[in-house]
Amino acid sequence: MKKSLVSFAAACIILLFFSCAGLPPERTDLPPSVPGDNPKSESLNLQPQRQEPMRPERPERPQPSEDIMGEGLVGSEKLTAFLLLNNSGADINFVDALSYLYVEEAAAEGVNHDTAFAQMCLETGFLRYGGLVTPDKNNFCGLGAIGPEQPGLAFPDPRTGVRAHIQHLKAYASTEPLNQALVDPRYQYVRRGSSPTIHGLTGTWAVDTAYSDKISGILKRLYDFAF
């Protein structure tokens, strides 16, 4: 009888201890745990995952288009920087304004301003001139420059000169009508749509047999610089 009372008292003490500690009594009838027995615990990946840093893709350098019509890709600031790179003596303010005019006037007629700007660089020697056309004429593409007796047309301001250049290019490349008032006196002499690309300008715009190749070369240098 005493042993039963002692055992009962011991059991009560043990239960009282675990209830006060907030812990259930340890069960001795369960088999020992084996790693991997609990699939739920395996699904919780508590170790930090190593992630490779994201590397931004390097955009592929575009190829310059030889089409006269289209959209230019080089912004006016880079057009300015490119010309100054090839002629450090040019007036930066004038070049900056001229670059903007080429972008704006070309967009008004759907002409690729990259192509028009490259042609201007060729015709003026990157604004060094030195040929029949002089800077005061605002003639950036040699319009009407045939010889000493015909040194080229003159325009009242740079915008009109750029607009005449763009209109003359559009006359070669497209049969679409002009979107702005005609300022090119030689527009009527061009066979409309006869040269969609710069390759048709050789022998028509200029007698130089390498004329279109020279424009292509400047375009490539421009894209190498800009992109």
The 8 nearest C-alpha neighbors of each residue, nearest first, counted from 0:
[[1, 3, 2, 4, 5, 6, 7, 8],
 [0, 2, 4, 3, 5, 6, 7, 8],
 [3, 1, 5, 4, 0, 6, 7, 8],
 [4, 2, 6, 0, 5, 1, 7, 8],
 [3, 5, 7, 1, 2, 6, 8, 0],
 [4, 6, 2, 8, 3, 7, 9, 1],
 [7, 5, 9, 3, 8, 4, 2, 10],
 [8, 6, 4, 10, 5, 9, 3, 11],
 [7, 9, 11, 5, 6, 10, 4, 12],
 [10, 8, 6, 12, 11, 7, 5, 13],
 [11, 9, 13, 7, 12, 8, 14, 6],
 [10, 12, 8, 14, 9, 13, 15, 7],
 [11, 13, 15, 9, 10, 14, 16, 8],
 [14, 12, 16, 10, 15, 11, 9, 17],
 [15, 13, 11, 17, 16, 12, 18, 10],
 [14, 16, 12, 18, 13, 17, 11, 19],
 [17, 15, 13, 19, 14, 18, 12, 20],
 [18, 16, 20, 22, 14, 19, 15, 23],
 [17, 19, 15, 21, 20, 16, 14, 22],
 [20, 18, 16, 17, 21, 15, 22, 14],
 [19, 21, 17, 22, 18, 16, 23, 15],
 [22, 20, 18, 19, 17, 23, 16, 24],
 [23, 21, 17, 20, 24, 18, 19, 25],
 [24, 22, 17, 25, 21, 18, 26, 20],
 [23, 25, 17, 26, 22, 14, 13, 18],
 [26, 24, 23, 27, 22, 28, 17, 29],
 [27, 25, 28, 24, 29, 23, 30, 31],
 [26, 28, 29, 25, 30, 24, 31, 23],
 [27, 29, 26, 30, 25, 31, 24, 32],
 [30, 28, 27, 26, 31, 32, 25, 33],
 [29, 31, 32, 28, 27, 33, 26, 36],
 [32, 30, 29, 33, 27, 28, 34, 36],
 [33, 31, 30, 34, 36, 29, 35, 37],
 [32, 34, 36, 35, 31, 37, 30, 38],
 [35, 33, 36, 32, 37, 41, 40, 38],
 [34, 36, 37, 33, 38, 41, 40, 32],
 [35, 37, 34, 33, 38, 32, 40, 41],
 [36, 38, 39, 35, 40, 41, 34, 33],
 [39, 37, 41, 40, 36, 42, 35, 43],
 [40, 38, 42, 41, 37, 43, 36, 35],
 [39, 41, 42, 43, 38, 37, 35, 44],
 [42, 40, 38, 43, 39, 37, 44, 35],
 [41, 43, 39, 40, 44, 38, 37, 45],
 [44, 42, 41, 40, 45, 39, 46, 38],
 [45, 43, 46, 42, 41, 47, 40, 48],
 [44, 46, 43, 47, 48, 42, 41, 40],
 [45, 47, 44, 48, 43, 49, 41, 42],
 [48, 46, 49, 45, 44, 50, 43, 51],
 [47, 49, 50, 46, 44, 45, 51, 52],
 [50, 48, 47, 51, 46, 52, 53, 45],
 [51, 49, 48, 52, 53, 47, 54, 46],
 [50, 52, 53, 49, 54, 48, 55, 47],
 [53, 51, 54, 50, 49, 55, 48, 56],
 [54, 52, 55, 51, 50, 56, 57, 49],
 [53, 55, 52, 56, 51, 57, 50, 58],
 [56, 54, 57, 53, 58, 52, 59, 51],
 [55, 57, 58, 54, 59, 53, 60, 52],
 [56, 58, 55, 59, 54, 60, 226, 61],
 [59, 57, 56, 60, 61, 55, 226, 54],
 [58, 60, 61, 57, 226, 56, 62, 222],
 [59, 61, 226, 58, 62, 222, 223, 57],
 [62, 60, 59, 63, 222, 226, 58, 72],
 [61, 63, 64, 60, 222, 219, 59, 65],
 [64, 62, 218, 61, 219, 65, 222, 113],
 [63, 65, 66, 62, 114, 67, 111, 218],
 [64, 66, 196, 197, 67, 63, 114, 215],
 [67, 65, 196, 64, 68, 195, 197, 69],
 [66, 68, 196, 111, 195, 110, 172, 197],
 [69, 67, 110, 111, 66, 109, 172, 70],
 [70, 68, 111, 110, 109, 67, 71, 66],
 [69, 71, 111, 72, 110, 109, 112, 68],
 [70, 72, 111, 112, 113, 73, 69, 114],
 [73, 71, 74, 70, 113, 112, 111, 63],
 [72, 74, 71, 77, 113, 78, 75, 225],
 [75, 73, 76, 77, 78, 72, 102, 71],
 [74, 76, 78, 98, 99, 77, 79, 73],
 [77, 75, 79, 78, 74, 80, 95, 98],
 [76, 78, 80, 79, 75, 74, 81, 225],
 [77, 79, 75, 81, 76, 80, 98, 82],
 [80, 78, 76, 77, 82, 95, 81, 94],
 [79, 81, 77, 83, 78, 82, 84, 76],
 [82, 80, 84, 78, 79, 83, 77, 85],
 [81, 83, 85, 84, 79, 80, 86, 125],
 [84, 82, 86, 87, 80, 85, 81, 79],
 [83, 85, 81, 82, 86, 87, 80, 79],
 [84, 86, 82, 83, 87, 81, 125, 80],
 [87, 85, 83, 88, 84, 89, 82, 125],
 [86, 88, 83, 89, 84, 85, 82, 90],
 [87, 89, 86, 90, 83, 91, 127, 85],
 [90, 88, 87, 86, 91, 83, 126, 94],
 [91, 89, 93, 92, 94, 88, 87, 83],
 [90, 92, 94, 93, 95, 89, 83, 79],
 [93, 91, 95, 94, 90, 96, 97, 89],
 [92, 94, 96, 90, 95, 91, 97, 89],
 [95, 93, 97, 91, 96, 92, 79, 98],
 [94, 96, 92, 98, 79, 93, 97, 91],
 [95, 97, 93, 99, 94, 98, 92, 100],
 [96, 98, 94, 100, 99, 95, 93, 101],
 [99, 97, 75, 101, 95, 100, 96, 79],
 [98, 100, 102, 96, 75, 97, 101, 103],
 [101, 99, 97, 103, 98, 102, 104, 96],
 [102, 100, 98, 104, 99, 103, 105, 112],
 [101, 103, 99, 112, 105, 100, 104, 106],
 [104, 102, 100, 106, 101, 105, 99, 107],
 [103, 105, 107, 101, 106, 100, 102, 162],
 [104, 106, 110, 112, 107, 108, 102, 103],
 [105, 107, 109, 103, 108, 104, 110, 102],
 [106, 108, 104, 105, 109, 103, 178, 179],
 [109, 107, 106, 105, 110, 178, 177, 104],
 [108, 110, 106, 69, 107, 68, 105, 111],
 [111, 109, 68, 105, 69, 108, 67, 112],
 [110, 112, 69, 70, 71, 68, 113, 114],
 [111, 113, 115, 71, 105, 114, 102, 116],
 [114, 112, 71, 116, 111, 115, 117, 73],
 [113, 115, 117, 112, 116, 111, 118, 67],
 [116, 114, 112, 118, 117, 113, 119, 111],
 [117, 115, 119, 113, 118, 114, 112, 120],
 [116, 118, 120, 114, 119, 115, 217, 218],
 [117, 119, 121, 115, 116, 120, 214, 122],
 [118, 120, 116, 122, 121, 117, 140, 139],
 [121, 119, 125, 117, 118, 123, 124, 122],
 [120, 122, 118, 124, 119, 123, 117, 125],
 [121, 123, 119, 140, 120, 124, 118, 141],
 [124, 122, 128, 126, 125, 120, 121, 119],
 [123, 125, 127, 121, 126, 128, 120, 122],
 [124, 126, 120, 123, 127, 82, 86, 121],
 [127, 125, 123, 124, 128, 120, 89, 86],
 [126, 128, 124, 125, 123, 129, 86, 89],
 [127, 129, 123, 126, 124, 130, 133, 132],
 [130, 128, 127, 131, 133, 132, 124, 123],
 [131, 129, 132, 128, 133, 123, 150, 124],
 [130, 132, 150, 144, 133, 147, 129, 151],
 [131, 133, 130, 150, 151, 141, 128, 134],
 [132, 134, 135, 136, 128, 131, 129, 130],
 [135, 133, 136, 137, 132, 128, 138, 126],
 [134, 136, 133, 137, 153, 138, 132, 154],
 [135, 137, 153, 138, 134, 154, 133, 152],
 [138, 136, 157, 160, 154, 135, 134, 139],
 [139, 137, 136, 160, 140, 153, 141, 154],
 [140, 138, 119, 137, 141, 123, 160, 161],
 [139, 141, 122, 119, 142, 138, 164, 118],
 [142, 140, 144, 139, 138, 151, 143, 122],
 [141, 143, 144, 140, 151, 152, 138, 164],
 [144, 142, 151, 152, 145, 141, 149, 150],
 [151, 143, 145, 150, 141, 142, 149, 146],
 [146, 144, 149, 143, 150, 151, 147, 148],
 [145, 147, 149, 148, 150, 144, 131, 151],
 [148, 146, 149, 150, 131, 145, 144, 151],
 [147, 149, 146, 150, 145, 144, 151, 131],
 [148, 150, 146, 145, 147, 151, 144, 143],
 [151, 149, 144, 131, 147, 146, 132, 148],
 [144, 152, 150, 143, 149, 142, 132, 141],
 [151, 153, 143, 142, 138, 154, 136, 144],
 [152, 154, 136, 138, 137, 151, 155, 160],
 [153, 155, 137, 160, 156, 136, 159, 138],
 [156, 154, 159, 153, 137, 157, 136, 160],
 [155, 157, 159, 158, 154, 137, 160, 136],
 [158, 156, 160, 137, 159, 161, 155, 97],
 [159, 157, 161, 160, 156, 162, 100, 97],
 [160, 158, 162, 161, 157, 156, 163, 154],
 [159, 161, 157, 163, 137, 138, 158, 162],
 [160, 162, 164, 158, 163, 159, 157, 165],
 [161, 163, 159, 165, 164, 160, 104, 158],
 [162, 164, 183, 166, 160, 161, 165, 182],
 [165, 163, 161, 167, 162, 166, 140, 168],
 [166, 164, 162, 168, 167, 163, 105, 169],
 [167, 165, 169, 163, 168, 164, 162, 170],
 [166, 168, 170, 164, 169, 165, 186, 163],
 [169, 167, 165, 171, 170, 166, 172, 164],
 [170, 168, 172, 166, 171, 167, 173, 165],
 [169, 171, 191, 167, 168, 172, 173, 189],
 [172, 170, 192, 194, 168, 169, 191, 193],
 [171, 173, 195, 192, 194, 169, 170, 67],
 [174, 172, 192, 175, 169, 170, 191, 171],
 [173, 175, 192, 191, 176, 170, 172, 169],
 [174, 176, 173, 177, 169, 170, 192, 191],
 [177, 175, 178, 174, 173, 170, 169, 108],
 [178, 176, 179, 108, 175, 166, 180, 181],
 [177, 179, 108, 176, 107, 180, 181, 175],
 [178, 180, 177, 181, 107, 108, 182, 162],
 [181, 179, 182, 178, 177, 183, 162, 166],
 [180, 182, 183, 179, 177, 166, 163, 184],
 [183, 181, 163, 184, 180, 159, 162, 166],
 [182, 184, 163, 186, 185, 181, 166, 167],
 [185, 183, 186, 182, 187, 181, 163, 152],
 [186, 184, 183, 187, 188, 189, 167, 143],
 [185, 187, 183, 188, 184, 167, 189, 170],
 [188, 186, 185, 189, 184, 190, 170, 183],
 [187, 189, 186, 185, 190, 184, 191, 170],
 [190, 188, 187, 191, 186, 170, 171, 185],
 [191, 189, 193, 192, 171, 188, 170, 187],
 [190, 192, 170, 174, 171, 193, 189, 173],
 [191, 193, 173, 172, 171, 174, 194, 195],
 [192, 194, 171, 191, 190, 172, 195, 199],
 [193, 195, 199, 172, 171, 196, 192, 200],
 [196, 194, 172, 67, 66, 192, 193, 173],
 [197, 195, 66, 67, 198, 194, 65, 199],
 [196, 198, 199, 200, 211, 65, 67, 66],
 [199, 197, 211, 196, 200, 201, 194, 212],
 [198, 200, 194, 197, 201, 196, 203, 195],
 [201, 199, 204, 203, 197, 198, 202, 211],
 [202, 200, 210, 203, 199, 211, 205, 208],
 [201, 203, 206, 205, 200, 204, 208, 207],
 [204, 202, 200, 205, 201, 206, 199, 189],
 [203, 205, 200, 202, 201, 206, 199, 210],
 [204, 206, 202, 203, 207, 201, 200, 210],
 [205, 207, 202, 208, 201, 203, 204, 210],
 [208, 206, 210, 209, 205, 201, 202, 211],
 [209, 207, 210, 201, 206, 202, 211, 205],
 [210, 208, 212, 207, 211, 213, 201, 206],
 [209, 211, 207, 213, 201, 212, 208, 214],
 [212, 210, 214, 198, 213, 197, 201, 209],
 [213, 211, 215, 209, 214, 210, 216, 198],
 [212, 214, 216, 210, 211, 215, 209, 217],
 [213, 215, 211, 217, 216, 212, 118, 117],
 [216, 214, 212, 218, 213, 217, 219, 211],
 [215, 217, 213, 219, 214, 218, 212, 220],
 [216, 218, 220, 214, 219, 215, 117, 221],
 [219, 217, 221, 215, 216, 220, 117, 214],
 [220, 218, 216, 222, 221, 217, 223, 215],
 [221, 219, 223, 217, 218, 222, 224, 216],
 [220, 222, 218, 224, 219, 223, 225, 217],
 [223, 221, 225, 224, 219, 220, 226, 218],
 [224, 222, 220, 221, 226, 225, 219, 60],
 [223, 225, 221, 222, 226, 220, 81, 77],
 [226, 224, 222, 223, 221, 77, 73, 81],
 [225, 222, 223, 60, 224, 61, 221, 73]]
